[in-house]
Amino acid sequence: MKRQNHIIRLALLAGVLLLMSGCSSSMMTQTETQVLDSPDQALVTFIRPSMFGGAIQFGIWDGDHFIGVLSAKSYVQYLAEPGEHLFLARAENWSYVKANLEAGKEYFIIGKVFPGVWKARVALDPVANGDGTNQADIDRWLTELKPTTVLPEKYEGYVSPRVAQVKEAAGEVDNGKVKYEVLLKEDGR
């Protein structure tokens, strides 16, 4: 009986440690923080500072272009052309941000996880100027969190089975069937 209790305790401990680890995506790898050094592009950083829902990861897209998988305590950076963009993320639901980016500026979108019915829900929350998100928090997150990027050899295997669903979800925005958040040119720094 003591041996069985010991095994159960070890199994529970292993489960807790796994949940606390954040379960990093095997298709992402740690990279260096990007610096916006091109006056002809904008830099969008998707940040997930919370450990809540640590095992939950979600893909981030710019239209039908895959950007990366956002995990707890990490961020993904994306150099984008200036102009209109539709950023999407999917978990149990889709979350959308319509963005108008200006060249030479940096933008930030916080990825949040919430309890869902079957699995977690996702929300992309753009950081607008004057919305209360302290710039010091963003600067701290960029030093404390792990910057990640897609492993090139994993890109196609992730994108191919999902791109039709992403196009369909983007079409819902075009048809006016879903709500979306907005990121304006002046929200960049």
RAPE-V628084 format. One record per pair of residues at least 6 apart in sequence whose ideal C-beta (glycine too) atoms are under 8 Angstrom apart, sorted by the first residue. I is the first residue (numbers start at 0). J is the second residue. Records with the same first field share a line. If there is no record, write none. Layout:
I->J ; J
//
This chain:
17->54
18->53 ; 54
19->50 ; 53
20->53
21->50 ; 53 ; 54 ; 70 ; 71 ; 72 ; 73
22->53 ; 54 ; 56 ; 70
23->70 ; 73 ; 147
24->56 ; 68 ; 70 ; 147
25->153
26->68 ; 149 ; 150 ; 153 ; 154 ; 156 ; 157
27->67 ; 68 ; 70 ; 73 ; 75 ; 147 ; 148 ; 149 ; 150
28->147 ; 148 ; 149 ; 150
29->145 ; 146 ; 147
30->146 ; 147 ; 148
31->146
32->76 ; 141 ; 146
33->42 ; 76 ; 78 ; 146
35->41 ; 42 ; 78 ; 103 ; 104 ; 105
37->78
38->102 ; 103
39->81 ; 102 ; 103
40->78 ; 79 ; 80 ; 81 ; 102 ; 103
41->78 ; 79 ; 80 ; 81 ; 100 ; 101 ; 102 ; 103 ; 104 ; 105 ; 106 ; 187
42->76 ; 77 ; 78 ; 79 ; 104 ; 105 ; 106
43->76 ; 77 ; 79 ; 84 ; 86 ; 98 ; 100 ; 105 ; 106 ; 107 ; 108
44->74 ; 75 ; 76 ; 77 ; 105 ; 106 ; 107 ; 108 ; 141
45->59 ; 66 ; 67 ; 69 ; 74 ; 75 ; 76 ; 77 ; 86 ; 108 ; 109 ; 110 ; 123
46->74 ; 107 ; 108 ; 109 ; 110 ; 137 ; 140 ; 141 ; 144
47->69 ; 70 ; 71 ; 72 ; 73 ; 74 ; 109 ; 110 ; 111 ; 112 ; 144
48->72 ; 109 ; 136 ; 140 ; 143 ; 144
49->71 ; 72 ; 111 ; 112
50->71 ; 72
51->71 ; 112
52->71 ; 112 ; 113 ; 119
53->70 ; 71 ; 72
55->71 ; 90 ; 112 ; 118 ; 119 ; 121
56->68 ; 69 ; 70
57->68 ; 69 ; 88 ; 89 ; 90 ; 110 ; 112 ; 121
58->65 ; 66 ; 67 ; 68 ; 69 ; 88 ; 89 ; 157 ; 161
59->65 ; 66 ; 67 ; 68 ; 69 ; 75 ; 77 ; 86 ; 87 ; 88 ; 110 ; 123
60->66 ; 86 ; 87 ; 88 ; 165
61->77 ; 79 ; 84 ; 85 ; 86
62->84 ; 85 ; 87 ; 165 ; 169
63->162 ; 165 ; 166 ; 169
65->149 ; 154 ; 157 ; 158 ; 161 ; 162
66->75 ; 77 ; 86 ; 149
67->75 ; 77 ; 147 ; 148 ; 149
68->75 ; 147 ; 149 ; 157
69->75 ; 88 ; 110
70->147
71->112
72->144 ; 145
73->144 ; 145 ; 146 ; 147
74->140 ; 141 ; 144 ; 145 ; 146 ; 147
75->146 ; 147 ; 148
76->146 ; 148
79->100
80->100
81->100 ; 101 ; 102
82->99 ; 100
83->97 ; 98 ; 99
84->97 ; 98 ; 99 ; 100
85->95 ; 96 ; 97 ; 98 ; 169 ; 172 ; 179
86->95 ; 96 ; 98 ; 108 ; 123 ; 182
87->93 ; 94 ; 95 ; 96 ; 123 ; 165 ; 168 ; 169
88->94 ; 110 ; 121 ; 123
89->121 ; 164 ; 165 ; 168
90->112 ; 115 ; 118 ; 119 ; 120 ; 121
91->115 ; 116 ; 117 ; 118 ; 119 ; 120 ; 121
92->115 ; 120 ; 121
93->168 ; 171 ; 177
94->121 ; 122 ; 123 ; 180
95->123 ; 168 ; 172 ; 177 ; 178 ; 179 ; 180
96->108 ; 123 ; 125 ; 179 ; 180 ; 181 ; 182
97->172 ; 179 ; 180 ; 181 ; 182
98->106 ; 125 ; 181 ; 182
99->182 ; 183 ; 184
100->106 ; 182 ; 184 ; 187
101->184 ; 187
104->184 ; 187 ; 188
105->187 ; 188
106->125 ; 126 ; 182 ; 186 ; 187
107->125 ; 126 ; 132 ; 137
108->123 ; 124 ; 125 ; 126 ; 182
109->123 ; 124 ; 125 ; 126 ; 132
110->121 ; 122 ; 123 ; 124
111->121 ; 122 ; 123 ; 124
112->119 ; 120 ; 121 ; 122
113->119 ; 120 ; 121 ; 122
114->120
123->180
124->180
125->180 ; 181 ; 182 ; 186
126->132 ; 137 ; 186
127->182 ; 183 ; 186
128->185 ; 186 ; 188
134->188
149->157
171->177
172->179
//
